[in-house]
Amino acid sequence: MTKITKKSSSFLQLFYDWIIPIICAIILAFLINKFLIFQIQIPSESMVPTLEVGDRLFASRIYNEETLNRGDLIIFYSKEKDELMIKRLIGLPNDNIVIDNGIVSVNGEVLNEDYIENQDYFTGEYTVPDGKYFFLGDNRGNSFDSRYWTNKYIDFSDIKGRAFIKIFPFKDFGFIN
């Protein structure tokens, strides 16, 4: 066997053993991030105590409106703020929402919101248009949410994903509810 054949054979072995798997892993990671799961960091106190500033989460991409449920933690793009936000989904299309002294009712039923720590005494009534969604932060006294936005409702096309697991800080690692 000549030196050139040995060298070429060892390069091919390296190529098949290392380079192809690394390229495949990079492509797979890109596709997973693009189409299935992405990571987000919490920028504000609007979701305290559920989420703290700096928490890092994984979110699953949303492609079907029927998979959205009241109470989900949803990541969406706010045209008004020109940024990604995370809030709790309260109103689905055509829901009637009444907030009376901080108590939220949807279609006449009072929501059990045991995740609220900093309650406020806001009062208002909203009817969610078809194809739109209404969001509130868990830290109601310190949350810029649907109650205060110029455009109160978010289009489905602006919804990016549903938070499902906290990955940082490590001591709080686990599923989110």
C-alpha positions as CSV (number, residue, x, y, z in Angstrom):
1,M,0.0,0.0,0.0
2,T,1.4,3.4,-1.0
3,K,1.7,6.4,1.3
4,I,-0.9,8.3,-0.7
5,T,-3.5,5.5,-0.4
6,K,-2.9,5.2,3.3
7,K,-3.2,8.9,3.8
8,S,-6.3,9.1,1.7
9,S,-7.8,6.1,3.5
10,S,-7.2,7.6,6.9
11,F,-8.7,10.9,5.8
12,L,-11.8,9.0,4.5
13,Q,-12.0,7.2,7.9
14,L,-11.8,10.6,9.7
15,F,-14.4,12.1,7.4
16,Y,-16.9,9.2,7.9
17,D,-16.3,8.8,11.7
18,W,-16.2,12.5,12.7
19,I,-17.0,15.1,10.1
20,I,-20.3,13.6,8.7
21,P,-21.7,13.0,12.3
22,I,-20.8,16.5,13.4
23,I,-22.4,18.1,10.3
24,C,-25.5,15.9,10.8
25,A,-25.7,17.0,14.5
26,I,-25.5,20.7,13.6
27,I,-28.2,20.4,10.9
28,L,-30.4,18.4,13.3
29,A,-29.9,21.0,16.1
30,F,-30.8,23.8,13.6
31,L,-34.0,22.0,12.5
32,I,-35.1,21.3,16.0
33,N,-34.6,24.9,17.0
34,K,-36.3,26.2,13.9
35,F,-39.4,23.9,13.9
36,L,-39.8,22.2,17.3
37,I,-38.3,23.8,20.4
38,F,-36.6,27.1,21.2
39,Q,-35.1,28.7,24.3
40,I,-36.2,32.0,25.8
41,Q,-34.9,34.1,28.8
42,I,-37.4,36.0,31.0
43,P,-36.7,39.7,30.6
44,S,-39.1,41.3,33.2
45,E,-40.9,40.7,36.5
46,S,-44.4,40.4,34.9
47,M,-44.6,36.6,35.5
48,V,-43.3,36.6,39.1
49,P,-43.7,34.3,41.2
50,T,-44.1,31.7,38.4
51,L,-41.0,32.9,36.5
52,E,-38.2,35.2,37.7
53,V,-36.1,37.6,35.8
54,G,-33.3,35.7,34.1
55,D,-35.0,32.3,34.1
56,R,-34.4,30.3,31.0
57,L,-37.1,28.1,29.5
58,F,-37.6,25.8,26.6
59,A,-40.8,26.4,24.5
60,S,-42.4,24.2,21.9
61,R,-43.5,25.9,18.7
62,I,-47.2,26.3,18.1
63,Y,-48.6,25.5,14.6
64,N,-52.3,24.8,15.4
65,E,-54.7,27.1,17.2
66,E,-56.6,24.2,18.7
67,T,-53.6,23.2,20.9
68,L,-53.8,26.5,22.8
69,N,-55.4,26.3,26.3
70,R,-56.4,28.9,28.8
71,G,-53.7,29.1,31.4
72,D,-50.8,28.2,29.1
73,L,-47.6,30.3,29.3
74,I,-47.3,31.6,25.8
75,I,-44.4,33.3,24.0
76,F,-45.6,35.8,21.4
77,Y,-44.3,38.8,19.4
78,S,-45.8,42.1,20.5
79,K,-45.9,44.6,17.6
80,E,-46.6,47.3,20.1
81,K,-43.5,46.7,22.2
82,D,-41.5,45.3,19.2
83,E,-40.3,42.3,21.3
84,L,-41.0,38.8,22.3
85,M,-43.1,38.5,25.5
86,I,-44.3,35.7,27.7
87,K,-47.7,35.9,29.4
88,R,-50.5,33.6,30.6
89,L,-53.2,32.9,28.1
90,I,-56.5,34.0,29.6
91,G,-58.9,34.7,26.7
92,L,-59.5,32.5,23.6
93,P,-61.3,33.7,20.5
94,N,-64.9,35.0,21.3
95,D,-64.4,34.8,25.1
96,N,-66.0,37.4,27.3
97,I,-63.6,38.5,30.0
98,V,-64.7,40.5,33.1
99,I,-62.1,41.7,35.6
100,D,-63.8,43.0,38.7
101,N,-61.5,44.4,41.4
102,G,-58.7,42.0,40.2
103,I,-61.0,38.9,40.0
104,V,-61.0,37.4,36.5
105,S,-64.1,35.7,35.0
106,V,-64.2,34.1,31.6
107,N,-67.6,33.5,30.1
108,G,-69.2,33.9,33.5
109,E,-66.8,31.5,35.3
110,V,-64.4,32.8,37.9
111,L,-60.8,31.6,37.2
112,N,-58.9,29.9,40.0
113,E,-55.6,31.8,39.7
114,D,-53.6,30.4,42.6
115,Y,-50.4,31.4,40.8
116,I,-51.1,35.2,41.4
117,E,-49.1,36.7,44.2
118,N,-49.2,40.4,43.6
119,Q,-52.9,41.0,42.9
120,D,-54.2,44.4,41.7
121,Y,-57.7,45.9,41.8
122,F,-58.1,46.5,38.1
123,T,-61.6,46.5,36.6
124,G,-62.5,46.1,32.9
125,E,-64.5,44.0,30.4
126,Y,-63.3,42.6,27.1
127,T,-64.7,40.5,24.3
128,V,-61.9,38.7,22.5
129,P,-62.3,38.9,18.7
130,D,-62.2,35.9,16.5
131,G,-58.7,34.7,15.8
132,K,-57.2,36.8,18.6
133,Y,-56.0,36.1,22.2
134,F,-56.0,38.0,25.5
135,F,-53.0,37.7,27.9
136,L,-52.3,38.7,31.5
137,G,-49.0,38.5,33.5
138,D,-49.0,36.5,36.8
139,N,-47.6,39.6,38.6
140,R,-50.7,41.6,38.0
141,G,-49.6,44.7,39.9
142,N,-46.4,44.9,37.8
143,S,-47.4,43.6,34.4
144,F,-47.8,45.4,31.1
145,D,-50.4,43.1,29.5
146,S,-53.6,43.1,27.5
147,R,-55.3,45.4,30.0
148,Y,-52.9,48.2,29.1
149,W,-52.0,47.6,25.4
150,T,-53.3,49.9,22.7
151,N,-54.2,46.7,20.7
152,K,-55.6,44.5,23.5
153,Y,-55.4,41.3,21.5
154,I,-52.7,39.2,19.9
155,D,-53.1,37.4,16.5
156,F,-52.4,33.7,16.3
157,S,-49.8,34.5,13.7
158,D,-47.8,36.3,16.4
159,I,-47.8,33.4,18.8
160,K,-44.4,31.6,18.7
161,G,-44.6,28.9,21.3
162,R,-45.7,27.5,24.7
163,A,-43.2,27.4,27.6
164,F,-43.0,23.9,29.0
165,I,-39.8,23.5,31.0
166,K,-37.5,25.7,33.1
167,I,-33.9,24.9,32.4
168,F,-32.1,27.6,34.5
169,P,-31.5,28.2,37.3
170,F,-30.7,24.5,37.7
171,K,-32.2,24.3,41.2
172,D,-35.6,25.1,39.6
173,F,-35.2,22.7,36.7
174,G,-38.5,21.1,35.8
175,F,-41.9,21.4,34.0
176,I,-43.8,24.6,34.2
177,N,-47.5,24.8,35.0
